[in-house]
């Protein structure tokens, strides 16, 4: 009986250690989620500018957000799960087209992370 109980406690102890490391790993995910939520709030400024009928300000804010995401992606390739620079630009094309605008040509030309890093 003691042998069976010892095995159960051993398995339980191992599972506790695994659980500890899983919870520790999740704390990094909380940081990513918090950062993502803060990034989403940056679009609130664009919405406010549009509600205030200030299309030029909305365009500037949208360009600023796009540039910030490109720079963040160049620093961290896992940023928001983007696969490449063109994926980020494609997502912003939708927002720009809703405004009846086009992404500036100097940003459209960017194809790789190295091109972003060369700018600085």
C-alpha positions, 0 to 999 in steps of 0.5 A, a space after each residue: 500500500 505504501 509503494 502505491 501511495 509513494 508512486 502517486 505522490 511522486 507523480 503528483 510532485 512531478 505534475 506540480 513542477 510542470 504546472 509551476 513552469 507552465 504558470 511561469 510561462 504564462 506570465 510572459 503571455 500576459 505581458 504580450 496581451 497587455 502590449 497588444 491591448 495598448 496597441 489597439 488603443 492607438 487606433 482609438 485616436 484615429 477613430 476620434 480624428 475621423 469622428 471629428 472630421 479631421 481626415 488629415 490627422 487620421 492619416 498622420 496617426 495611421 501612418 504613425 501607427 504603421 511605422 511603429 508596428 514596422 519598427 516593433 516588428 523589426 526589433 521582434 520578429 514574433 511581434 503580433 504573429 506577423 509573418 513578414 513586413 508585407 503582411 503588416 502593410 497589407 493589414 494597413 491597406 484596408 484602413 487606408 482604403 477606408 479613408 480613401 487614401 493610399 499608403 505612402 510610396 516610401 513605406 510601400 517600397 519596404 519589403 524586408 526587416 533589413 530595409 527598416 534597420 538601414 533607415 536608422 
